[in-house]
């Protein structure tokens, strides 16, 4: 199978952020989600999620995919069509 992913996108999205040991209450009050950025080749976009792939090989193998739920996305932009 031969194909080539050409659309490069950047997604700015919110991710969960946990505290896992004893902390003062102020740490918990100030604790918030993380704002992340992921860029790569757009593999697919559905009404539930965007899947981005970091690496593609000439034999059609893919590596390092990230599937980000639509509800977590703050901003989406095309870097290269």
Order of alpha helices (4+ residues) and beta strands (2+ residues): beta-alpha-beta-beta-beta-beta
